[in-house]
Amino acid sequence: MSLNKKKAAAVSAVLTYLNREAEQERQSPVPSPPGAGIVNVWGISSRQSQMQIRNMMQLKAFHGPRRF
């Protein structure tokens, strides 16, 4: 089998796979989860604050209080 025939067969297989996958998506679309587009700003802020406090405590725990 020549190299061109192998390339053509590989490309054909990939295109067939992609076409079948696209057809499956058209037949049974997956619904988006409820609340997927809603962003909870207060929750993000709270988690960020908690991470910041933990980071500051870890720095203090590892290095101890510094005296000037």
Distance bins in CASP14 RR format, pairs under 12 A and 6 or more apart:
PFRMAT RR
TARGET T0000
AUTHOR 0000-0000-0000
RMODE 2
METHOD distances of the structure
MODEL  1
1 7 0 0 0 0 0 1 0 0 0 0 0
1 8 0 0 0 0 0 1 0 0 0 0 0
1 9 0 0 0 0 1 0 0 0 0 0 0
1 10 0 0 0 0 0 1 0 0 0 0 0
2 8 0 0 0 0 1 0 0 0 0 0 0
2 9 0 0 0 0 0 1 0 0 0 0 0
3 9 0 0 0 0 0 1 0 0 0 0 0
3 10 0 0 0 0 0 1 0 0 0 0 0
4 10 0 0 0 0 0 1 0 0 0 0 0
4 11 0 0 0 0 0 1 0 0 0 0 0
5 11 0 0 0 0 0 1 0 0 0 0 0
5 12 0 0 0 0 0 1 0 0 0 0 0
6 12 0 0 0 0 0 1 0 0 0 0 0
6 13 0 0 0 0 0 1 0 0 0 0 0
7 13 0 0 0 0 0 1 0 0 0 0 0
7 14 0 0 0 0 0 1 0 0 0 0 0
8 14 0 0 0 0 0 1 0 0 0 0 0
8 15 0 0 0 0 0 1 0 0 0 0 0
9 15 0 0 0 0 0 1 0 0 0 0 0
9 16 0 0 0 0 0 1 0 0 0 0 0
10 16 0 0 0 0 0 1 0 0 0 0 0
10 17 0 0 0 0 0 1 0 0 0 0 0
11 17 0 0 0 0 0 1 0 0 0 0 0
11 18 0 0 0 0 0 1 0 0 0 0 0
12 18 0 0 0 0 0 1 0 0 0 0 0
12 19 0 0 0 0 0 1 0 0 0 0 0
13 19 0 0 0 0 0 1 0 0 0 0 0
13 20 0 0 0 0 0 1 0 0 0 0 0
14 20 0 0 0 0 0 1 0 0 0 0 0
14 21 0 0 0 0 0 1 0 0 0 0 0
15 21 0 0 0 0 0 1 0 0 0 0 0
15 22 0 0 0 0 0 1 0 0 0 0 0
16 22 0 0 0 0 0 1 0 0 0 0 0
16 23 0 0 0 0 0 1 0 0 0 0 0
17 23 0 0 0 0 0 1 0 0 0 0 0
17 24 0 0 0 0 0 1 0 0 0 0 0
18 24 0 0 0 0 0 1 0 0 0 0 0
18 25 0 0 0 0 0 1 0 0 0 0 0
19 25 0 0 0 0 0 1 0 0 0 0 0
19 26 0 0 0 0 0 1 0 0 0 0 0
20 26 0 0 0 0 0 1 0 0 0 0 0
20 27 0 0 0 0 0 1 0 0 0 0 0
21 27 0 0 0 0 0 1 0 0 0 0 0
21 28 0 0 0 0 0 1 0 0 0 0 0
22 29 0 0 0 0 0 1 0 0 0 0 0
23 29 0 0 0 0 0 1 0 0 0 0 0
24 30 0 0 0 0 0 1 0 0 0 0 0
30 36 0 0 0 0 0 1 0 0 0 0 0
32 38 0 0 0 0 0 1 0 0 0 0 0
38 44 0 0 0 0 0 1 0 0 0 0 0
39 45 0 0 0 0 0 1 0 0 0 0 0
40 46 0 0 0 0 1 0 0 0 0 0 0
40 47 0 0 0 0 1 0 0 0 0 0 0
41 47 0 0 0 0 0 1 0 0 0 0 0
41 48 0 0 0 0 0 1 0 0 0 0 0
42 48 0 0 0 0 0 1 0 0 0 0 0
42 49 0 0 0 0 0 1 0 0 0 0 0
43 49 0 0 0 0 1 0 0 0 0 0 0
43 50 0 0 0 0 1 0 0 0 0 0 0
43 51 0 0 0 0 0 1 0 0 0 0 0
44 50 0 0 0 0 0 1 0 0 0 0 0
44 51 0 0 0 0 0 1 0 0 0 0 0
45 51 0 0 0 0 0 1 0 0 0 0 0
45 52 0 0 0 0 0 1 0 0 0 0 0
46 52 0 0 0 0 0 1 0 0 0 0 0
46 53 0 0 0 0 0 1 0 0 0 0 0
47 53 0 0 0 0 0 1 0 0 0 0 0
47 54 0 0 0 0 0 1 0 0 0 0 0
48 54 0 0 0 0 0 1 0 0 0 0 0
48 55 0 0 0 0 0 1 0 0 0 0 0
49 55 0 0 0 0 0 1 0 0 0 0 0
49 56 0 0 0 0 0 1 0 0 0 0 0
50 56 0 0 0 0 0 1 0 0 0 0 0
50 57 0 0 0 0 0 1 0 0 0 0 0
51 57 0 0 0 0 0 1 0 0 0 0 0
51 58 0 0 0 0 0 1 0 0 0 0 0
52 58 0 0 0 0 0 1 0 0 0 0 0
52 59 0 0 0 0 0 1 0 0 0 0 0
53 59 0 0 0 0 0 1 0 0 0 0 0
53 60 0 0 0 0 0 1 0 0 0 0 0
54 60 0 0 0 0 0 1 0 0 0 0 0
54 61 0 0 0 0 0 1 0 0 0 0 0
55 61 0 0 0 0 0 1 0 0 0 0 0
55 62 0 0 0 0 0 1 0 0 0 0 0
56 62 0 0 0 0 0 1 0 0 0 0 0
56 63 0 0 0 0 0 1 0 0 0 0 0
56 64 0 0 0 0 0 1 0 0 0 0 0
57 63 0 0 0 0 0 1 0 0 0 0 0
57 64 0 0 0 0 0 1 0 0 0 0 0
58 64 0 0 0 0 0 1 0 0 0 0 0
59 65 0 0 0 0 0 1 0 0 0 0 0
59 66 0 0 0 0 0 1 0 0 0 0 0
60 66 0 0 0 0 1 0 0 0 0 0 0
END
